[in-house]
Amino acid sequence: MSEVVPNNNLIDDLYLYKYEAADKMRQVMSKAQEYKSQKMTKTASANQIDQNNLIQLFAQMLATLNMTANNDDIKDVVSRIAKGSVDKEASINKDSKEKKDDIKIVSKNIKDSHYQVDISKDVIKQNGQEVFMVSCYARDAYLGRYLIKRNFFYTMDREKSANNAYDEILTKVAAIKDRYYNDLIETPNINAQLKQVLDGVVSEIEIKEDTLGTTVHR
């Protein structure tokens, strides 16, 4: 994952936001490993109450961190996160490399804002554990703020899903750009369509931080 402070010593708020998201996930990974050490198994019914309490605490932790588990079985998510790194052969898979793309939508009218959409796939590491983080951040260049901040997390055995999510976001954002330049949508529709695309992405855990965007008229 890219450094928070680039070589020119200027803090890039994109990397700062991504670092904050990654740090939240590292807390989750540490807690998942802690739960694993407490032997979350389905052996004896006497242990089931304790397991349920652990799962409830895990769900509460996600809520505190503004994170959502999209998987109905949170216990399964905990177990998969706590498995640790993939084996050596899988870890050198070319698809495991971090990726980054950005799509700029330059306004056709001087009164409207430009958009920059940054899409990336990073590997988050914590105490021998690894997860993929697919991020999409949409910035209103005129207002100088991010209107959409989404982070999707996938366990290492779901790398194909992480790659599919990255490719899906990249392809559909490019399609939104094309529709805008072909006069099929107006500037105010861009933000709504970006959110619609991202609402359709499924992952094990998600961080959603959107703000209401408006078209700026000078």
C-alpha positions in Angstrom: 0.0 0.0 0.0 1.3 3.5 -0.8 2.9 5.7 1.9 0.8 8.3 3.6 3.5 10.9 3.1 4.8 10.9 -0.5 8.4 11.7 -1.5 7.6 15.4 -1.8 6.7 15.4 1.9 3.2 16.7 1.2 0.4 14.8 2.7 -2.0 13.5 0.1 -5.5 13.3 1.7 -6.4 10.3 -0.5 -3.6 8.2 1.0 -4.5 9.5 4.5 -8.1 8.3 4.1 -7.0 5.0 2.7 -4.5 4.7 5.6 -7.3 5.3 8.1 -9.5 2.6 6.4 -6.6 0.2 6.4 -5.9 0.9 10.1 -9.5 0.1 11.0 -9.2 -3.2 9.1 -6.0 -4.0 11.0 -7.9 -3.6 14.3 -10.5 -6.0 12.9 -7.8 -8.5 11.9 -6.2 -8.3 15.3 -9.5 -8.9 17.0 -10.3 -11.8 14.6 -7.0 -13.4 15.5 -7.8 -13.0 19.2 -11.2 -14.7 18.7 -9.4 -17.5 16.9 -7.1 -18.1 19.8 -10.2 -18.6 22.0 -11.0 -21.6 19.8 -14.3 -20.6 18.2 -15.5 -24.1 17.3 -18.8 -25.8 17.2 -17.9 -28.7 19.4 -19.8 -28.5 22.6 -23.1 -26.7 23.1 -21.7 -25.3 26.3 -19.3 -23.2 24.3 -21.9 -22.0 21.9 -23.1 -19.2 24.3 -19.5 -17.9 24.5 -19.1 -18.1 20.7 -22.3 -16.1 20.3 -21.0 -13.5 22.7 -17.8 -13.2 20.8 -19.6 -12.8 17.5 -21.9 -10.1 19.1 -18.8 -8.3 20.3 -17.2 -8.5 16.9 -20.3 -7.1 15.3 -20.4 -4.2 17.8 -16.7 -3.5 17.0 -17.5 -3.2 13.3 -20.3 -0.8 14.0 -18.0 1.3 16.2 -15.5 1.5 13.4 -18.3 2.5 10.9 -17.8 -0.9 9.1 -20.5 -3.3 7.9 -20.3 -7.0 7.4 -22.2 -8.0 4.3 -21.9 -11.7 5.0 -24.9 -13.1 7.0 -22.6 -15.4 8.9 -20.2 -13.1 10.8 -18.6 -16.1 12.4 -17.5 -17.3 9.0 -16.0 -13.9 8.2 -14.0 -13.9 11.5 -12.7 -17.4 10.8 -11.6 -16.5 7.2 -9.9 -13.3 8.3 -8.0 -15.1 11.1 -6.7 -17.9 8.8 -3.5 -15.9 8.0 -1.6 -15.4 4.8 -2.0 -17.4 1.7 0.6 -20.0 0.8 3.7 -19.1 -1.0 2.5 -20.3 -4.5 -0.7 -18.2 -4.2 1.1 -15.1 -2.8 3.2 -14.8 -6.0 0.1 -14.8 -8.2 0.4 -11.8 -10.6 -3.2 -10.8 -9.8 -2.2 -10.3 -6.2 -0.2 -7.2 -7.1 -1.7 -3.9 -5.9 -3.5 -1.9 -8.6 -4.4 1.7 -9.1 -6.3 3.7 -11.7 -8.0 7.1 -11.8 -10.7 8.4 -14.1 -11.1 12.1 -14.6 -14.5 13.5 -15.7 -13.8 17.1 -16.8 -16.9 19.3 -16.9 -18.2 20.4 -20.2 -19.5 23.6 -18.6 -17.5 26.1 -16.7 -20.2 26.4 -14.0 -19.9 22.7 -13.1 -17.4 20.7 -11.1 -14.8 18.2 -12.4 -14.7 14.7 -10.9 -11.7 12.5 -10.2 -12.4 8.9 -9.3 -9.5 6.9 -7.8 -9.8 3.2 -7.8 -7.3 0.9 -6.1 -6.6 -2.6 -4.8 -4.2 -2.9 -1.9 -3.0 -5.7 0.4 -3.5 -5.0 4.1 -1.1 -6.9 6.4 -1.3 -7.4 10.1 0.6 -10.0 12.2 0.9 -12.6 9.4 -2.7 -12.0 8.2 -3.6 -10.4 4.9 -6.7 -9.1 3.3 -7.4 -7.3 0.1 -8.8 -3.7 0.2 -10.6 -2.4 -3.0 -11.2 1.3 -2.7 -13.1 3.9 -4.7 -12.8 7.6 -3.9 -14.7 10.2 -5.9 -13.5 13.8 -5.5 -15.2 17.0 -6.5 -12.2 18.9 -7.8 -13.9 22.3 -7.6 -15.1 21.9 -4.0 -11.8 20.1 -3.1 -13.5 17.3 -1.1 -14.3 13.7 -1.5 -18.0 13.0 -2.0 -17.7 9.2 -2.0 -15.3 7.1 0.0 -15.8 3.3 -0.2 -13.6 0.5 0.9 -14.4 -3.2 0.3 -12.4 -5.9 2.1 -11.9 -9.5 0.9 -10.1 -12.4 2.5 -7.1 -13.8 0.6 -9.0 -16.9 -0.6 -11.5 -14.5 -2.4 -8.9 -12.8 -4.5 -11.0 -13.4 -7.6 -13.9 -11.5 -6.1 -11.5 -8.6 -5.2 -10.3 -8.5 -8.8 -13.8 -8.7 -10.1 -14.9 -5.8 -7.9 -12.0 -3.7 -9.0 -12.6 -4.4 -12.7 -16.4 -3.9 -12.3 -15.9 -0.5 -10.6 -13.3 0.6 -13.2 -15.5 -0.5 -16.2 -18.7 1.1 -14.9 -17.1 4.4 -13.9 -15.6 4.6 -17.4 -19.1 4.0 -18.7 -20.5 6.8 -16.6 -17.8 9.1 -18.1 -18.8 8.0 -21.6 -22.5 8.6 -20.9 -21.7 12.1 -19.7 -19.7 13.1 -22.7 -22.3 11.6 -25.0 -24.9 13.9 -23.4 -26.9 10.9 -22.0 -26.6 12.2 -18.4 -26.1 15.6 -16.8 -23.5 16.6 -14.2 -25.8 16.2 -11.2 -26.4 12.6 -12.2 -22.8 11.6 -12.0 -22.6 11.4 -8.3 -25.9 9.4 -8.0 -24.7 6.9 -10.7 -21.4 6.5 -9.0 -23.2 5.6 -5.7 -25.4 3.2 -7.6 -22.5 1.3 -9.0 -20.8 1.1 -5.6 -24.0 0.0 -3.8 -23.9 -3.1 -6.1 -20.4 -4.2 -5.0 -20.4 -7.1 -2.5 -17.6 -7.8 0.0 -17.1 -9.4 3.4 -16.7 -6.1 5.1 -17.3 -2.6 3.8 -16.6 1.0 4.9 -19.1 3.5 3.4 -18.5 7.2 3.9 -20.5 9.2 1.4 -21.5 12.9 1.5 -24.2 14.6 -0.3 -22.8 16.2 -3.5 -24.3 19.1 -5.3 -23.5 20.8 -8.5 -21.8 24.1 -7.9 -22.9 27.1 -9.9 -20.7 30.2 -10.1 
